Amino acid sequence: MRISELSAASGVPLPTVKYYLREGLLHPGEQLAATRAEYDETHLRRLRLIRALLEVGKLPVASIKKVIEAVDDHSLPVHTMLGTAHYALAGEVPSATQDPEWDSAQAEVDQLISAFGWRIESWAPPRAELTEILSRMRKLGMKPDLRPYAEAADKLVTEVEMNQISFDGPRDAAVEALVLGTILYGRAFDALRRLAQESESARRLAP
Amino acid sequence: MRISELSAASGVPLPTVKYYLREGLLHPGEQLAATRAEYDETHLRRLRLIRALLEVGKLPVASIKKVIEAVDDHSLPVHTMLGTAHYALAGEVPSATQDPEWDSAQAEVDQLISAFGWRIESWAPPRAELTEILSRMRKLGMKPDLRPYAEAADKLVTEVEMNQISFDGPRDAAVEALVLGTILYGRAFDALRRLAQESESARRLAP
């Protein structure tokens, strides 16, 4: 298809498509003549991925470039490619503080990780994030028990979310599914928790 | 205690304590002399609540005022007071759009709510939020099944979170516990989901 047809089919405005081409986010079409290039399914898929990273993942263009590089580097195994996207979504990672609260929270997070047999890189952003949250909860006087939350997360991820990603299809599509699933199921769960809270508060207090 | 002791005990800087007094967020101490007022436990609890709303809930001062008004209005039942805080945390609520996707998503959300026997106000922010997320997921071509998420949310809220709020103690403390629990367990669950995703991706793809 022509670039105007690519724009129409994807819903991405023509100047934006051209911008992605200039930035190297979108690969060039096949040059048929000096003023005409042919675009195909792979371009449509790439535009879907860019839109997911931009609009749902809220990633800046620099981070999107890194994710796209990992998608295009076919020497990278799928797990590594997905990890690049996954870590990019994490935003700013809290850094360890020099206090005993941090160390004990980190130890508890690591115990939880090993209790579930999870395979996690030591530099994984959610490991530091969970440590920060747990240490914060303790400083505020809460006595959180994260185990039931970890169980629920494990079950939802292994039984629902990961089944919705096709790992042996196009690399763009796998990353897109991971980004959409991570962000949108996360937001949906948050809204569901708030609904359950409202209802439970009504049940206990306004019978 | 004197105002300087209140500042030291709460960890809130003295100028900030004075600002909260001027703004009416903190109730005046008992005036013992022209230049001396006495503060007590209720002031400490109020400062904890303000900090929770500000630092964890990230609420603007205008919203904090509304929540504090509900706490101070003892004619409001506890459920209504908690609801005021809960809805304040929701931020901007998406408004219904005039398309069939929104209507069908709204219908599915309402089916879910009634399947779980949840008691939810029709104007509850998470009802509109979930509708917006579901309709967005569908427009992006996802086929989400929210039921397992609703089940997990229901279980965690009724069996863990709501048990950590003391409903018959001081009103400040109940609202503080609700705010901390809503935000921090939410963030913890999100980090746990990401850990489970990383591990499951490793298990499936890099055995």
Boltz contact constraints between the chains, C-beta under 6 A:
constraints:
  - contact:
      token1: [A, 78]
      token2: [B, 205]
      max_distance: 6.0
  - contact:
      token1: [A, 79]
      token2: [B, 201]
      max_distance: 6.0
  - contact:
      token1: [A, 79]
      token2: [B, 205]
      max_distance: 6.0
  - contact:
      token1: [A, 79]
      token2: [B, 206]
      max_distance: 6.0
  - contact:
      token1: [A, 82]
      token2: [B, 201]
      max_distance: 6.0
  - contact:
      token1: [A, 118]
      token2: [B, 195]
      max_distance: 6.0
  - contact:
      token1: [A, 118]
      token2: [B, 199]
      max_distance: 6.0
  - contact:
      token1: [A, 119]
      token2: [B, 199]
      max_distance: 6.0
  - contact:
      token1: [A, 119]
      token2: [B, 202]
      max_distance: 6.0
  - contact:
      token1: [A, 120]
      token2: [B, 195]
      max_distance: 6.0
  - contact:
      token1: [A, 120]
      token2: [B, 198]
      max_distance: 6.0
  - contact:
      token1: [A, 124]
      token2: [B, 198]
      max_distance: 6.0
  - contact:
      token1: [A, 126]
      token2: [B, 191]
      max_distance: 6.0
  - contact:
      token1: [A, 126]
      token2: [B, 194]
      max_distance: 6.0
  - contact:
      token1: [A, 126]
      token2: [B, 195]
      max_distance: 6.0
  - contact:
      token1: [A, 129]
      token2: [B, 191]
      max_distance: 6.0
  - contact:
      token1: [A, 130]
      token2: [B, 191]
      max_distance: 6.0
  - contact:
      token1: [A, 133]
      token2: [B, 184]
      max_distance: 6.0
  - contact:
      token1: [A, 133]
      token2: [B, 187]
      max_distance: 6.0
  - contact:
      token1: [A, 133]
      token2: [B, 188]
      max_distance: 6.0
  - contact:
      token1: [A, 137]
      token2: [B, 184]
      max_distance: 6.0
  - contact:
      token1: [A, 140]
      token2: [B, 180]
      max_distance: 6.0
  - contact:
      token1: [A, 146]
      token2: [B, 188]
      max_distance: 6.0
  - contact:
      token1: [A, 148]
      token2: [B, 160]
      max_distance: 6.0
  - contact:
      token1: [A, 149]
      token2: [B, 189]
      max_distance: 6.0
  - contact:
      token1: [A, 149]
      token2: [B, 192]
      max_distance: 6.0
  - contact:
      token1: [A, 150]
      token2: [B, 192]
      max_distance: 6.0
  - contact:
      token1: [A, 152]
      token2: [B, 152]
      max_distance: 6.0
  - contact:
      token1: [A, 153]
      token2: [B, 192]
      max_distance: 6.0
  - contact:
      token1: [A, 153]
      token2: [B, 193]
      max_distance: 6.0
  - contact:
      token1: [A, 153]
      token2: [B, 196]
      max_distance: 6.0
  - contact:
      token1: [A, 154]
      token2: [B, 196]
      max_distance: 6.0
  - contact:
      token1: [A, 157]
      token2: [B, 196]
      max_distance: 6.0
  - contact:
      token1: [A, 157]
      token2: [B, 197]
      max_distance: 6.0
  - contact:
      token1: [A, 157]
      token2: [B, 200]
      max_distance: 6.0
  - contact:
      token1: [A, 158]
      token2: [B, 200]
      max_distance: 6.0
  - contact:
      token1: [A, 160]
      token2: [B, 148]
      max_distance: 6.0
  - contact:
      token1: [A, 162]
      token2: [B, 200]
      max_distance: 6.0
  - contact:
      token1: [A, 180]
      token2: [B, 140]
      max_distance: 6.0
  - contact:
      token1: [A, 184]
      token2: [B, 133]
      max_distance: 6.0
  - contact:
      token1: [A, 184]
      token2: [B, 137]
      max_distance: 6.0
  - contact:
      token1: [A, 186]
      token2: [B, 190]
      max_distance: 6.0
  - contact:
      token1: [A, 187]
      token2: [B, 133]
      max_distance: 6.0
  - contact:
      token1: [A, 188]
      token2: [B, 133]
      max_distance: 6.0
  - contact:
      token1: [A, 188]
      token2: [B, 146]
      max_distance: 6.0
  - contact:
      token1: [A, 188]
      token2: [B, 149]
      max_distance: 6.0
  - contact:
      token1: [A, 189]
      token2: [B, 149]
      max_distance: 6.0
  - contact:
      token1: [A, 190]
      token2: [B, 186]
      max_distance: 6.0
  - contact:
      token1: [A, 191]
      token2: [B, 126]
      max_distance: 6.0
  - contact:
      token1: [A, 191]
      token2: [B, 129]
      max_distance: 6.0
  - contact:
      token1: [A, 191]
      token2: [B, 130]
      max_distance: 6.0
  - contact:
      token1: [A, 192]
      token2: [B, 149]
      max_distance: 6.0
  - contact:
      token1: [A, 192]
      token2: [B, 150]
      max_distance: 6.0
  - contact:
      token1: [A, 192]
      token2: [B, 153]
      max_distance: 6.0
  - contact:
      token1: [A, 193]
      token2: [B, 153]
      max_distance: 6.0
  - contact:
      token1: [A, 194]
      token2: [B, 126]
      max_distance: 6.0
  - contact:
      token1: [A, 195]
      token2: [B, 118]
      max_distance: 6.0
  - contact:
      token1: [A, 195]
      token2: [B, 120]
      max_distance: 6.0
  - contact:
      token1: [A, 195]
      token2: [B, 126]
      max_distance: 6.0
  - contact:
      token1: [A, 196]
      token2: [B, 153]
      max_distance: 6.0
  - contact:
      token1: [A, 196]
      token2: [B, 154]
      max_distance: 6.0
  - contact:
      token1: [A, 196]
      token2: [B, 157]
      max_distance: 6.0
  - contact:
      token1: [A, 197]
      token2: [B, 157]
      max_distance: 6.0
  - contact:
      token1: [A, 198]
      token2: [B, 120]
      max_distance: 6.0
  - contact:
      token1: [A, 198]
      token2: [B, 124]
      max_distance: 6.0
  - contact:
      token1: [A, 199]
      token2: [B, 118]
      max_distance: 6.0
  - contact:
      token1: [A, 199]
      token2: [B, 119]
      max_distance: 6.0
  - contact:
      token1: [A, 200]
      token2: [B, 157]
      max_distance: 6.0
  - contact:
      token1: [A, 200]
      token2: [B, 158]
      max_distance: 6.0
  - contact:
      token1: [A, 200]
      token2: [B, 162]
      max_distance: 6.0
  - contact:
      token1: [A, 201]
      token2: [B, 79]
      max_distance: 6.0
  - contact:
      token1: [A, 201]
      token2: [B, 82]
      max_distance: 6.0
  - contact:
      token1: [A, 202]
      token2: [B, 119]
      max_distance: 6.0
  - contact:
      token1: [A, 205]
      token2: [B, 78]
      max_distance: 6.0
  - contact:
      token1: [A, 205]
      token2: [B, 79]
      max_distance: 6.0
  - contact:
      token1: [A, 206]
      token2: [B, 79]
      max_distance: 6.0
